[in-house]
Amino acid sequence: MKKATVRQIVHSFAKLNQSLRAGETVEITAHGKPIGQYTKAPARRVKMPNFYKACQLGYGPAVGDELAKRILADVQTDESLP
């Protein structure tokens, strides 16, 4: 486990954070005594839709417009109910 002083954390946190891998921990010390630990969290992966493939399959603005019209029509009919 790496060690860093409070002064190092305050003045060069970005540099320290970049040097760590996900899940790696640094022990923080003050006057030579441990006061805490910092563990870099793993990066969250967000799966994005494949918009290019969806366009190739025929999905596009026209499909979205039709869906919006259907939703708005359903909302308007629901508002008329007591």
GROMACS elastic network, one bead per residue, 0.5 to 0.9 nm:
[ bonds ]
;  ai    aj funct       b0    kb
    1    24     6  0.77787   500
    1    25     6  0.61207   500
    1    26     6  0.59580   500
    1    27     6  0.69203   500
    2    24     6  0.86811   500
    2    25     6  0.68526   500
    2    27     6  0.61512   500
    2    28     6  0.87973   500
    3    25     6  0.87663   500
    3    26     6  0.53695   500
    3    28     6  0.59872   500
    3    29     6  0.71894   500
    3    34     6  0.89376   500
    3    37     6  0.89226   500
    4     7     6  0.81321   500
    4     8     6  0.60919   500
    4     9     6  0.67633   500
    4    16     6  0.88293   500
    4    26     6  0.66878   500
    4    27     6  0.61671   500
    4    28     6  0.50545   500
    4    29     6  0.62084   500
    4    30     6  0.88838   500
    5     8     6  0.51731   500
    5     9     6  0.63685   500
    5    10     6  0.87212   500
    5    27     6  0.82751   500
    5    28     6  0.54420   500
    5    30     6  0.58753   500
    5    31     6  0.80460   500
    5    32     6  0.80174   500
    5    34     6  0.89226   500
    6     9     6  0.50422   500
    6    10     6  0.61489   500
    6    11     6  0.86253   500
    6    28     6  0.62522   500
    6    29     6  0.61431   500
    6    30     6  0.59308   500
    6    31     6  0.89521   500
    7    10     6  0.51421   500
    7    11     6  0.60899   500
    7    12     6  0.82531   500
    7    30     6  0.84097   500
    8    11     6  0.53200   500
    8    12     6  0.55722   500
    8    13     6  0.69783   500
    8    16     6  0.84026   500
    9    12     6  0.55793   500
    9    14     6  0.85296   500
    9    16     6  0.75063   500
    9    28     6  0.79295   500
   10    13     6  0.60287   500
   11    14     6  0.86254   500
   12    15     6  0.54552   500
   12    16     6  0.63535   500
   12    17     6  0.86868   500
   13    16     6  0.50544   500
   13    17     6  0.59502   500
   13    18     6  0.85414   500
   14    17     6  0.50743   500
   14    18     6  0.61754   500
   14    19     6  0.86878   500
   15    18     6  0.52459   500
   15    19     6  0.63785   500
   16    19     6  0.51868   500
   16    20     6  0.66113   500
   17    20     6  0.54138   500
   17    21     6  0.83108   500
   17    40     6  0.72384   500
   18    21     6  0.77627   500
   20    23     6  0.81781   500
   20    24     6  0.60002   500
   20    25     6  0.78014   500
   20    26     6  0.85388   500
   20    39     6  0.86857   500
   20    40     6  0.68648   500
   21    24     6  0.54682   500
   21    25     6  0.87378   500
   21    40     6  0.69527   500
   21    41     6  0.87480   500
   21    42     6  0.81970   500
   22    25     6  0.87511   500
   22    39     6  0.78874   500
   22    40     6  0.52535   500
   22    41     6  0.55514   500
   22    43     6  0.71874   500
   23    39     6  0.59240   500
   23    40     6  0.52785   500
   23    41     6  0.57326   500
   23    42     6  0.61591   500
   24    38     6  0.84096   500
   24    39     6  0.56509   500
   24    40     6  0.58939   500
   24    41     6  0.82815   500
   25    37     6  0.66338   500
   25    38     6  0.55405   500
   25    40     6  0.65946   500
   26    36     6  0.85949   500
   26    37     6  0.55716   500
   26    38     6  0.51761   500
   26    39     6  0.63753   500
   26    40     6  0.86451   500
   27    34     6  0.66777   500
   27    35     6  0.78029   500
   27    36     6  0.60326   500
   27    38     6  0.64684   500
   27    39     6  0.87875   500
   28    33     6  0.83933   500
   28    34     6  0.57944   500
   28    35     6  0.58435   500
   28    36     6  0.51848   500
   28    37     6  0.54709   500
   28    38     6  0.72190   500
   29    32     6  0.56005   500
   29    33     6  0.51504   500
   29    35     6  0.54029   500
   29    36     6  0.70910   500
   29    37     6  0.87049   500
   30    33     6  0.53942   500
   30    34     6  0.64490   500
   30    35     6  0.65826   500
   31    34     6  0.84445   500
   34    37     6  0.81575   500
   40    43     6  0.89653   500
   41    44     6  0.87338   500
   48    51     6  0.85066   500
   49    52     6  0.87993   500
   49    53     6  0.88204   500
   49    54     6  0.83787   500
   50    53     6  0.55021   500
   50    54     6  0.63895   500
   50    55     6  0.88800   500
   51    55     6  0.62094   500
   51    56     6  0.86698   500
   51    59     6  0.88626   500
   52    55     6  0.52233   500
   52    56     6  0.63863   500
   52    57     6  0.88353   500
   53    56     6  0.50045   500
   53    57     6  0.63178   500
   53    58     6  0.88754   500
   53    59     6  0.88348   500
   54    57     6  0.50969   500
   54    58     6  0.65768   500
   54    59     6  0.53881   500
   54    60     6  0.74749   500
   55    58     6  0.52081   500
   55    60     6  0.56209   500
   56    59     6  0.72199   500
   56    60     6  0.88991   500
   57    60     6  0.88868   500
   58    63     6  0.83029   500
   59    62     6  0.75475   500
   59    63     6  0.58350   500
   59    64     6  0.78841   500
   60    63     6  0.55084   500
   60    64     6  0.64701   500
   60    65     6  0.87890   500
   61    64     6  0.50415   500
   61    65     6  0.60256   500
   61    66     6  0.85805   500
   62    65     6  0.50846   500
   62    66     6  0.62148   500
   62    67     6  0.86547   500
   63    66     6  0.51738   500
   63    67     6  0.62433   500
   63    68     6  0.86765   500
   64    67     6  0.50990   500
   64    68     6  0.61670   500
   64    69     6  0.86544   500
   65    68     6  0.51108   500
   65    69     6  0.62365   500
   65    70     6  0.87544   500
   66    69     6  0.51238   500
   66    70     6  0.63444   500
   66    71     6  0.87584   500
   67    70     6  0.51553   500
   67    71     6  0.62613   500
   67    72     6  0.86436   500
   68    71     6  0.51380   500
   68    72     6  0.61067   500
   68    73     6  0.85130   500
   69    72     6  0.51543   500
   69    73     6  0.60662   500
   69    74     6  0.86365   500
   70    73     6  0.50733   500
   70    74     6  0.62266   500
   70    75     6  0.86846   500
   71    74     6  0.51237   500
   71    75     6  0.62422   500
   71    76     6  0.86823   500
   72    75     6  0.50505   500
   72    76     6  0.61499   500
   72    77     6  0.86710   500
   73    76     6  0.51735   500
   73    77     6  0.62909   500
   73    78     6  0.86552   500
   74    77     6  0.52491   500
   74    78     6  0.61593   500
   74    79     6  0.87284   500
   75    78     6  0.50933   500
   75    79     6  0.62602   500
   75    80     6  0.89745   500
   76    79     6  0.52514   500
   76    80     6  0.68102   500
   77    80     6  0.54543   500
   77    81     6  0.71497   500
   78    81     6  0.54661   500
   78    82     6  0.87166   500
   79    82     6  0.77336   500
